[in-house]
Amino acid sequence: MEDFLTVAVIVIGVPWVVLHYITKWKTAATLTNDDETLLEDLYQLARRLDERMDTVERLVANDNPNFKPHRLRDEHEMDNQKLRDLDRLLNERGDRK
C-alpha cells in the first residue's frame, strides 16, 4: 500500500505541481487589459508633454537667440526611431481589435 501511495505521488503529484507553477508563471508574466490601458494613457500624456516642451523651447529660442535646447530634437532621426516603432506597434494592435 505504501508503494502504491509513493508511486501515485511521484506519477501524479510531482507533474501536477510542476504544471501548476508553470501555468502561474505564464499568466503572471502577461499584462492585463488595465495595464495596457494605463500604458497607452501614459504614452499619450508623454507625447502631449513632449509637444508642449517643443512649444516652450521654440518660444524661448525666439526670445533668446543664445538658447540651446538640451533635450532630444525632433529633427534627429535617431531620437525619433523608438517613438515611430511604438506608434507602429500601437497601430497594429489597434487594427487587430
N, C-alpha and C positions, 0 to 999 in steps of 0.2 A: 504494500500500500504506500509506503514511503517512497519507493522507487517511482511509482506512478505519479505521485504528487511532485516529486522533483523534476521528472520529465515534463509534466504539464507546465510547471513554472518556467522551465527553460524554453520549451517549444512555443508556448502561448504568451507567457508573461513578458519575457525579455523583448521579443519583437514588438509587442503591443506598446511597451514603454518607449522604445526607440521611435516607433512610428508616431506615437502621440507627441513627443517632443519635437520631432521633425515638422509635424503639422503646425505646432505652436510657433516654431521658429519662422516658418514660411509666412504665416499670417501676420506676425508681429513686424516683419520687415517691410510691409507694404504701407503706403499712405492711405488714409481714409479719405472719403469724399470731403469731409470737413477740412482736412489738412490741405487737400488740393485747392479748395476754395480760398482758404486763408493765404496760401502761397500766391495764388493768382491775384488776390486783392493787394497783397504786399508788393507784387511786381508792378501792378498798375500804379500804386502810390509812388513807388520809386521812379517810374517813368515820368509821372507828373512833377515830382520834385526835381528831377533832372532837367526838365523843360523850364521850370522856374529858375533854377540856377543858371541856365543858359541866358535867360532874360536878364537876370541881375548882372551877370558878367558883361553882357552887351551894354547895359545902361552905365555900369561903372567904366567900361572901356571908352564909352562915348564921352564921359565927363573927364576922364583922366587918360591921356594917351600913353602914359608910362605903365599902365596897369598890365600885368602879365598873369593870366589865369594859371593856377597850379593844378587844376583837375584835368580829367580826361577831356579830350577835344572831340567834337562832333566830326570834324573833317578827317580824322585819322582812322584809316581802315582797321588797324589792329585793335583800336579801342572799342569799336562797334561790332566786331565779329561775333562775340558771345551774345550780345543783345539780338542780333539777327538770327542766330541759332535758336535762341529761346523763343523769339517770335514765330519762327518756323514750326517749332515743336508745339506751341500753343495753337497755331492754326491747324496743324494736323490733328491734334486732339479735338479741336472744335468741329472739324469735318466728320469725325467718327461718331460724334454724339447725335 
